[in-house]
Amino acid sequence: MGALIEVVLPVFFVIGFGYLAAYRKWISSSSVDGLMVFSQKFAIPCLLFLAISQLDLTQSFDPRLLFSFYAGATTGFAAGIFGARVLFKRDWEDSIAIGFCCLFSNSLLLGLPISERAYGEASLAANYSIISIHSPFCYLLGITLMEMVRNRGMGRAQTARAVLKAMFSNSLIIGILLGLIFNLSGAAMPGVLSDGLELMRRAALPTALFGLGGVLVRYRPEGDLVAAGFVVAVSLILHPAITLGLGTGLGVPHDVLRNGVITAAMAPGVNSFLFADMYGKARRVAATGVLLGTAGCVLTAWIWLQLLG
């Protein structure tokens, strides 16, 4: 029970506090939106820029870990599409939106703080290596497939432009790319800049977790519970199980692999709903999946921590 009390519950306490504050109207909906804009568009990109710019790229990027994690994510995406199409008789666009829910785990707002509390800040290089390509990989896969299915009369060049525009208007991706550029340049960061970024970094996760709780108030279970339950099972069980199995087979060091498995075991991220909302497809499944998955993650994260040691 120690891992549940000391590692998992503090993270969900902050989320729960944000949920209660929004539910009881102690904080307005517009204030929650402001918190999420601050955290997602400013503070978290600063956190990612600072982390990626300081990574030892030759040591942190283990291709075996990345293959294990993203093979699990892609399998979850395929399982989500197959389940939606075959089991729940959804059209192709709905099926891709549901598959995206299974693909996009909450690697940043849940995976990062839980990993830090469980294994320490020094272990987070594995998390950052996953996060650095998480949004680009997931959006590239999801948007490309959705645009191909929708086939809005556009040719390949137009489809490619739509995909790239959607990806590179994302501030998280911009923060990651700037961090990589700065890292590869070898330039020394001025003290005033690093100190300012450090202040933003400290604010990023607490405000994001509190804001996430406030946002979840809006995502009430509204039906499609079986489909949402399927999404949760794929996200919380199948993805981390594949990551663990492949990583173990490929010989990923355990102190690296466990961070990857915990990241894979997180609930669908809010971006899952944003993706569904962007295309107007499977919004109820996405909203319910995010809510149920985040609640269920309290238990499953603890179980995975026990299994990993």
KAQUILIN-V38810 format. One record per residue. N is the residue number from 1. BURIAL is + if it has 16 or more other C-alpha atoms within 10 Angstrom, else -. Layout:
N|BURIAL ; N|BURIAL
This chain:
1|- ; 2|- ; 3|+ ; 4|+ ; 5|- ; 6|- ; 7|+ ; 8|+ ; 9|+ ; 10|- ; 11|+ ; 12|+ ; 13|- ; 14|+ ; 15|+ ; 16|+ ; 17|+ ; 18|+ ; 19|+ ; 20|+ ; 21|+ ; 22|+ ; 23|+ ; 24|- ; 25|- ; 26|- ; 27|- ; 28|- ; 29|+ ; 30|- ; 31|- ; 32|+ ; 33|- ; 34|- ; 35|+ ; 36|+ ; 37|- ; 38|+ ; 39|+ ; 40|+ ; 41|+ ; 42|+ ; 43|+ ; 44|+ ; 45|+ ; 46|+ ; 47|+ ; 48|+ ; 49|+ ; 50|+ ; 51|+ ; 52|+ ; 53|+ ; 54|+ ; 55|+ ; 56|- ; 57|- ; 58|- ; 59|- ; 60|+ ; 61|+ ; 62|+ ; 63|- ; 64|+ ; 65|+ ; 66|+ ; 67|+ ; 68|+ ; 69|+ ; 70|+ ; 71|+ ; 72|+ ; 73|+ ; 74|+ ; 75|+ ; 76|+ ; 77|+ ; 78|+ ; 79|+ ; 80|+ ; 81|+ ; 82|+ ; 83|+ ; 84|+ ; 85|+ ; 86|- ; 87|- ; 88|- ; 89|- ; 90|+ ; 91|- ; 92|+ ; 93|+ ; 94|+ ; 95|+ ; 96|+ ; 97|+ ; 98|+ ; 99|+ ; 100|+ ; 101|+ ; 102|+ ; 103|+ ; 104|+ ; 105|+ ; 106|+ ; 107|+ ; 108|+ ; 109|+ ; 110|+ ; 111|+ ; 112|+ ; 113|+ ; 114|+ ; 115|+ ; 116|+ ; 117|- ; 118|+ ; 119|- ; 120|- ; 121|- ; 122|- ; 123|+ ; 124|+ ; 125|+ ; 126|+ ; 127|+ ; 128|+ ; 129|+ ; 130|+ ; 131|+ ; 132|+ ; 133|- ; 134|+ ; 135|+ ; 136|+ ; 137|+ ; 138|+ ; 139|+ ; 140|+ ; 141|+ ; 142|+ ; 143|+ ; 144|+ ; 145|- ; 146|+ ; 147|+ ; 148|- ; 149|- ; 150|- ; 151|- ; 152|- ; 153|- ; 154|- ; 155|- ; 156|- ; 157|- ; 158|- ; 159|+ ; 160|+ ; 161|- ; 162|- ; 163|+ ; 164|+ ; 165|- ; 166|- ; 167|+ ; 168|- ; 169|- ; 170|+ ; 171|+ ; 172|+ ; 173|+ ; 174|+ ; 175|+ ; 176|+ ; 177|+ ; 178|+ ; 179|+ ; 180|+ ; 181|- ; 182|+ ; 183|+ ; 184|- ; 185|- ; 186|- ; 187|- ; 188|- ; 189|- ; 190|- ; 191|- ; 192|- ; 193|- ; 194|- ; 195|- ; 196|- ; 197|+ ; 198|+ ; 199|- ; 200|+ ; 201|+ ; 202|- ; 203|+ ; 204|+ ; 205|+ ; 206|+ ; 207|+ ; 208|+ ; 209|+ ; 210|+ ; 211|+ ; 212|+ ; 213|+ ; 214|+ ; 215|+ ; 216|+ ; 217|+ ; 218|- ; 219|+ ; 220|- ; 221|+ ; 222|- ; 223|- ; 224|- ; 225|- ; 226|- ; 227|+ ; 228|+ ; 229|+ ; 230|+ ; 231|+ ; 232|+ ; 233|+ ; 234|+ ; 235|+ ; 236|+ ; 237|+ ; 238|+ ; 239|+ ; 240|+ ; 241|+ ; 242|+ ; 243|+ ; 244|+ ; 245|- ; 246|+ ; 247|+ ; 248|+ ; 249|- ; 250|- ; 251|- ; 252|+ ; 253|- ; 254|- ; 255|- ; 256|+ ; 257|+ ; 258|+ ; 259|+ ; 260|+ ; 261|+ ; 262|+ ; 263|+ ; 264|+ ; 265|+ ; 266|+ ; 267|+ ; 268|+ ; 269|+ ; 270|+ ; 271|+ ; 272|+ ; 273|+ ; 274|- ; 275|+ ; 276|+ ; 277|+ ; 278|- ; 279|+ ; 280|- ; 281|+ ; 282|+ ; 283|+ ; 284|+ ; 285|+ ; 286|+ ; 287|+ ; 288|+ ; 289|+ ; 290|+ ; 291|+ ; 292|+ ; 293|+ ; 294|+ ; 295|- ; 296|+ ; 297|+ ; 298|+ ; 299|- ; 300|+ ; 301|+ ; 302|+ ; 303|- ; 304|+ ; 305|+ ; 306|- ; 307|- ; 308|- ; 309|-
